Amino acid sequence: MQTSRLLFLHSSLDLIVAARGILISRRAIKRSIVLGIAALVLFVTSSSINSAAEKKPVGEAALAEAIATQVAGQPLQMAAADCTSSATCNAPSTCKTAITAGCGCPSGLCHEGDQVWLVSSRGVGCSCGLAGENALTICRLDQSGQWQPSDLDSLIASSVPSMPTDVWVHGNWTDVNYARGLALRVYHRSVCCESARPPVRFIAYSWPSDRTSGALESVRMNAQRTFLDAYLLARLLQRFPESTPLSLTGFSYGARIVCGAAHLLAGGSLSGRQLSQPLTGHSQLNIELWAAAMDSCWLAPGQCMGRALAITDCMLAVDDPNDRVLEHYRLLYGRRSGATALGYTGPGGLSAEYAAKVSIMQIYAREHGSEYYYSNDSVMQRTRSYMLMQTAPVNRSVAKPVAKAAAKTPAVASK
């Protein structure tokens, strides 16, 4: 911008001087015109860059900012195949109580018999060992729409046979206050519109995904943290009765957590962690992925989370091939990486048995934000059917095709 102003001033002075006859030459006039055009081009270009920077979405677009930082030549060093992670994580946070629900329903609960819980790992350090589960902070939404402190034993004891348990996991760069409000919005949009349904238990899993450093370092740090939270979530789900129908919904980095938890429940190992006793049986397990910020090959047999689909009955993957953040997902590993995001290209390398369990749905939001998913009626209609166990379960030994996707619409396409 400063350069364009100097060029413009220089060209203007040359024109004034030439006009007064002090410097009468065609070369001087031509030079001043060229400088003026160059100044105009620089001004327009810099204005466009500034305007684009102002319009760039913030929200959960951590990867977008990390991509911009790549100019400094600092690629993220992360192992794609074995999911190796370091012991770096964010500072712990606590769960506040008595927070107003601030939702459309008068009491915060949409249906008689519903349960809404908040499970937070923000107070869990990285070297949690087996004690990490006991360090989770538990809150429950009461009838007046206030969050009240609770404990893990009460959450486990609240299980009701055949009551669906829906677990929601948010994405990157989400602080504790926004996570609580987001949980209620997803709860209301997902199950409150269904009047003729049984009660559900909705659990929002809140993990320390705040931005605590530079964009590049924060993206790397939070990506590593997801493997620990997958382990913590798996240990929590392991304690629910086997008769509990489970639905796991994850957005962006939250998809890593829910798929990682399913992988561990199936007996897999993730970043050196493994459950002592894998899940031997369950009534039904559905998984819903929104804009999954995880490698597209991770669900394939033998890959990072290759056992997740082994115990999954039905999976819904909602992708956006125009997502401007996931488009540059490969930069997590360096400029020359060929990694692609599952939420951008869909899952790859699946066996025939695994592929039969997965239904793919596409939207064209372009922006990387959970609000573009829970505010989309078509997405929520499909997601709701998985959360309420209205999809036909697939036999885990002999896979059967899931129901066909809905027809294409101008905003949403399924395949």
C-alpha positions in Angstrom: 0.0 0.0 0.0 2.8 2.4 0.9 4.7 1.6 -2.3 1.6 2.4 -4.4 1.2 5.8 -2.7 4.8 6.7 -3.4 4.6 5.7 -7.1 1.3 7.6 -7.4 2.9 10.7 -5.9 6.0 10.4 -8.0 4.0 10.1 -11.2 1.8 13.1 -10.3 4.8 15.3 -9.7 6.2 14.4 -13.1 3.0 15.2 -14.8 2.8 18.6 -13.0 6.4 19.4 -13.9 5.9 18.4 -17.6 2.7 20.4 -17.8 4.4 23.6 -16.7 7.0 23.3 -19.3 9.9 22.8 -16.9 10.5 19.2 -18.2 9.1 19.0 -21.7 9.9 15.6 -23.1 7.9 12.7 -24.3 10.0 10.3 -22.3 9.1 12.1 -19.0 5.4 12.1 -19.8 5.5 8.4 -20.8 7.4 7.6 -17.6 4.9 9.4 -15.4 2.0 7.6 -17.1 3.7 4.2 -16.6 4.3 5.0 -12.9 0.7 6.0 -12.5 -0.6 2.8 -14.0 1.7 0.8 -11.8 0.5 2.6 -8.7 -3.1 2.0 -9.6 -2.4 -1.7 -10.1 -0.6 -2.0 -6.8 -3.4 -0.1 -5.0 -6.2 -2.3 -6.4 -4.2 -5.5 -5.6 -3.4 -4.5 -2.1 -7.0 -3.5 -1.5 -8.3 -6.9 -2.8 -5.8 -8.7 -0.5 -6.9 -6.7 2.5 -10.6 -7.2 1.7 -10.1 -11.0 1.3 -8.3 -11.1 4.6 -11.2 -9.4 6.3 -13.7 -11.8 4.8 -11.8 -14.9 5.7 -13.9 -17.0 8.2 -12.5 -17.3 11.7 -14.8 -19.6 13.7 -13.2 -23.0 13.5 -11.0 -22.3 10.5 -7.7 -23.0 12.2 -6.3 -24.8 9.2 -7.0 -21.7 7.0 -4.7 -19.6 9.2 -2.2 -22.3 9.4 -2.1 -22.5 5.6 -1.3 -18.8 5.5 1.6 -19.3 8.0 3.1 -21.9 5.6 4.7 -19.1 3.8 7.2 -18.9 6.6 8.3 -22.4 5.7 7.2 -24.2 8.9 5.2 -27.3 7.8 3.5 -29.4 10.4 5.4 -32.5 11.3 2.8 -35.2 12.1 2.9 -38.9 11.3 -0.1 -39.7 9.1 0.0 -43.5 9.2 0.7 -44.3 12.8 -1.0 -41.3 14.4 2.1 -40.5 16.5 1.4 -37.6 18.9 3.5 -35.8 21.5 2.6 -35.1 25.1 1.8 -31.4 24.4 -1.6 -30.1 25.3 -3.5 -27.1 26.4 -3.9 -25.7 29.9 -6.7 -27.3 31.9 -10.0 -25.5 32.3 -12.9 -26.1 34.6 -16.6 -26.4 34.0 -18.7 -23.6 35.3 -22.2 -24.3 36.8 -25.5 -22.6 36.7 -25.2 -21.4 33.1 -28.5 -20.4 31.5 -29.4 -22.6 28.6 -30.3 -19.8 26.3 -32.3 -21.9 23.9 -35.6 -22.0 22.1 -37.2 -24.4 24.5 -38.5 -22.8 27.8 -36.6 -25.2 30.1 -33.8 -26.2 27.8 -35.1 -29.7 27.5 -37.2 -30.4 24.5 -38.9 -33.7 25.5 -40.1 -35.2 28.7 -37.6 -37.7 29.9 -34.7 -36.3 27.9 -31.3 -36.0 29.5 -28.6 -33.4 28.5 -25.1 -33.9 29.9 -21.8 -32.0 29.5 -18.6 -34.1 29.9 -15.4 -32.0 29.8 -11.8 -33.2 29.5 -10.5 -29.6 29.8 -9.1 -30.4 33.3 -7.3 -33.5 32.1 -3.6 -33.3 31.6 -1.8 -35.2 28.9 -0.2 -37.9 31.0 -3.5 -39.0 32.4 -2.9 -42.8 32.6 -5.9 -44.7 33.9 -6.8 -41.8 36.2 -7.8 -39.5 33.3 -11.4 -40.8 33.3 -11.9 -39.8 36.9 -10.6 -36.2 36.1 -13.5 -35.6 33.7 -15.8 -32.8 34.7 -19.5 -33.7 34.5 -22.5 -31.3 34.4 -26.2 -32.0 33.8 -28.8 -29.6 32.5 -31.7 -29.4 34.9 -35.4 -28.6 34.2 -34.9 -24.9 34.6 -32.2 -24.8 31.9 -29.2 -24.5 34.3 -26.0 -26.6 34.3 -25.6 -28.3 37.6 -22.5 -30.2 38.7 -22.6 -34.0 38.7 -20.3 -36.9 38.6 -19.3 -39.9 36.5 -21.2 -42.4 38.6 -24.4 -40.5 38.2 -24.0 -40.3 34.4 -23.4 -44.1 34.2 -26.4 -44.7 36.5 -28.7 -42.6 34.3 -28.6 -45.2 31.6 -32.0 -46.5 30.6 -32.3 -49.7 28.6 -33.0 -49.0 24.9 -32.7 -45.2 25.4 -30.5 -43.8 22.6 -27.3 -42.1 23.9 -26.2 -39.4 21.5 -22.6 -38.1 21.9 -21.7 -34.8 20.2 -18.0 -33.7 19.9 -17.2 -30.2 18.7 -14.3 -29.2 16.4 -11.2 -27.0 16.7 -10.8 -23.6 18.3 -13.9 -23.9 20.6 -13.6 -22.4 24.1 -15.6 -23.7 27.1 -18.4 -21.1 26.9 -19.0 -21.5 23.2 -18.9 -25.3 23.6 -21.8 -25.2 26.0 -24.0 -23.0 23.8 -23.1 -25.1 20.7 -24.1 -28.3 22.5 -27.6 -27.0 23.1 -28.0 -25.8 19.6 -27.0 -29.1 18.2 -29.3 -30.9 20.7 -32.3 -28.8 19.7 -31.6 -29.0 16.0 -31.0 -32.7 16.0 -33.7 -34.3 18.1 -36.2 -31.6 19.2 -37.9 -31.4 15.9 -39.0 -35.0 16.2 -42.1 -35.0 18.4 -43.0 -38.7 18.2 -39.8 -40.2 19.6 -38.7 -41.8 22.8 -36.5 -39.9 25.3 -32.8 -39.6 24.5 -29.7 -38.9 26.5 -27.6 -36.2 24.8 -24.0 -36.0 25.9 -21.8 -33.1 24.7 -18.1 -34.0 25.0 -16.0 -30.8 25.5 -12.3 -31.0 24.9 -9.5 -28.3 25.2 -9.4 -27.1 21.7 -8.9 -23.4 22.5 -6.3 -21.4 20.5 -3.5 -20.8 23.0 -0.6 -20.0 20.7 0.1 -19.2 17.1 -2.1 -20.6 14.4 0.3 -23.2 13.1 1.4 -24.4 16.6 -2.2 -24.4 17.8 -3.5 -26.6 14.9 -0.7 -29.1 15.5 -1.2 -29.1 19.2 -5.0 -29.7 19.0 -4.6 -32.3 16.3 -2.4 -34.3 18.7 -4.7 -33.8 21.6 -7.6 -35.5 19.7 -5.9 -38.9 20.2 -5.9 -38.6 23.9 -9.6 -37.5 23.9 -10.5 -40.4 21.7 -9.0 -42.7 24.4 -10.9 -40.8 27.2 -14.2 -41.0 25.3 -13.7 -44.7 24.6 -13.1 -45.4 28.3 -16.3 -43.5 29.1 -18.4 -45.4 26.5 -17.0 -48.7 27.7 -18.8 -48.2 31.0 -22.2 -47.9 29.5 -24.4 -51.0 29.5 -24.2 -53.1 26.3 -27.9 -52.6 25.8 -27.3 -48.8 25.3 -27.8 -47.7 21.6 -24.9 -45.3 20.8 -24.7 -42.5 18.3 -21.4 -40.5 17.9 -21.4 -37.2 16.0 -18.2 -35.3 15.4 -17.4 -32.1 13.5 -14.0 -31.4 12.0 -11.4 -32.5 14.7 -14.3 -34.0 16.6 -14.5 -36.6 13.9 -11.1 -37.8 14.8 -12.2 -38.2 18.4 -15.4 -40.2 17.7 -13.7 -42.5 15.1 -10.7 -42.9 17.3 -13.0 -43.9 20.2 -14.7 -46.5 18.0 -11.4 -47.8 16.9 -10.2 -48.3 20.5 -13.5 -49.9 21.5 -13.0 -52.5 18.7 -9.6 -53.4 20.2 -7.4 -51.1 18.2 -4.4 -49.1 19.4 -4.1 -45.3 19.0 -1.0 -43.3 19.7 0.3 -46.0 22.0 -3.0 -46.3 24.0 -5.3 -49.3 24.1 -8.2 -50.4 26.2 -7.6 -53.2 28.6 -10.9 -54.8 27.5 -12.4 -54.0 24.1 -16.1 -53.8 23.6 -17.4 -57.3 23.0 -20.9 -56.5 22.0 -23.4 -53.6 21.7 -27.0 -53.2 20.6 -26.2 -50.5 18.0 -23.5 -48.0 17.2 -24.0 -45.3 14.6 -21.4 -42.6 13.7 -22.1 -39.2 12.0 -19.2 -37.2 10.6 -19.5 -33.5 9.6 -16.6 -32.1 7.6 -14.2 -34.6 9.1 -10.7 -33.1 9.5 -8.9 -36.5 9.4 -7.0 -38.4 6.7 -9.4 -39.9 4.2 -7.7 -43.3 4.4 -7.8 -43.6 8.2 -11.0 -45.8 8.2 -9.6 -48.3 5.8 -8.5 -51.7 7.2 -5.0 -51.6 8.7 -4.9 -47.8 8.8 -4.8 -45.4 11.8 -8.5 -46.0 12.8 -9.1 -49.0 10.7 -11.2 -50.9 13.2 -13.8 -48.2 13.8 -16.1 -49.5 11.1 -15.7 -53.1 12.4 -18.1 -52.3 15.3 -20.1 -49.6 13.6 -23.5 -50.4 12.2 -24.1 -47.3 10.1 -22.0 -44.3 9.3 -23.0 -41.0 7.7 -20.2 -38.9 6.3 -21.3 -35.4 5.4 -18.6 -33.9 3.1 -18.1 -30.5 1.4 -16.0 -30.7 -1.8 -15.8 -26.9 -1.7 -14.6 -26.6 1.9 -11.9 -23.9 1.6 -10.2 -25.1 4.8 -10.2 -28.9 4.1 -9.1 -28.2 0.5 -5.6 -27.5 1.9 -5.6 -30.3 4.5 -2.4 -31.7 3.1 -0.4 -28.8 4.5 -0.8 -30.3 8.0 2.1 -32.6 6.9 4.0 -30.4 4.6 3.7 -28.9 1.1 4.5 -32.1 -0.7 2.1 -34.3 1.3 -0.6 -36.0 -0.7 -3.0 -36.4 2.3 -6.6 -35.5 1.8 -9.4 -34.8 4.3 -12.2 -37.3 4.7 -14.6 -34.4 4.9 -13.4 -33.1 1.5 -13.0 -36.2 -0.6 -14.9 -38.8 1.4 -13.4 -42.1 2.9 -11.0 -44.0 0.7 -9.6 -47.5 0.6 -12.6 -49.1 2.3 -13.2 -52.8 2.0 -16.6 -53.9 0.5 -17.8 -54.8 4.0 -16.9 -51.4 5.4 -18.2 -49.5 2.3 -21.6 -51.1 2.8 -21.9 -49.4 6.2 -21.1 -45.9 4.9 -23.6 -43.4 3.4 -22.1 -40.2 1.9 -23.9 -36.9 1.7 -22.5 -33.7 0.2 -23.2 -30.1 0.9 -21.7 -27.0 -0.7 -21.2 -24.5 2.1 -17.6 -23.6 1.3 -17.1 -22.4 4.8 -15.7 -24.7 7.6 -18.1 -24.1 10.5 -20.5 -26.4 12.4 -23.3 -23.9 11.9 -23.4 -24.7 8.2 -24.3 -28.3 9.2 -26.7 -28.1 12.1 -28.6 -25.2 10.4 -29.0 -27.3 7.2 -32.4 -29.0 7.3 -31.4 -31.8 4.9 -28.2 -32.6 6.9 -30.2 -32.6 10.2 -32.9 -34.8 8.8 -30.4 -37.4 7.8 -28.3 -37.0 11.0 -31.5 -37.3 13.2 -32.4 -40.7 11.7 -28.9 -42.0 12.7 -29.1 -40.4 16.2 -32.6 -41.9 16.9 -31.5 -45.3 15.6 -34.0 -45.1 12.7 -31.5 -46.6 10.3 -31.4 -50.4 9.7 -28.3 -51.8 11.5 -25.8 -53.7 9.5 -24.8 -57.2 10.7 -21.1 -56.9 11.8 -20.2 -60.3 10.4 -22.0 -60.1 7.0 -22.4 -56.5 5.8 -25.6 -55.4 4.2 -26.2 -52.1 2.3 -27.6 -49.2 4.2 -30.6 -47.3 3.0 -30.1 -45.2 -0.1 -29.3 -41.6 0.3 -31.9 -38.9 -0.3 -32.3 -37.3 -3.8 -30.2 -34.4 -4.8 -31.3 -30.9 -4.0 -29.8 -27.5 -5.1 -28.0 -27.2 -1.7 -27.4 -30.8 -0.8 -26.4 -33.9 -2.8 -26.2 -37.4 -1.6 -24.4 -40.4 -3.1 
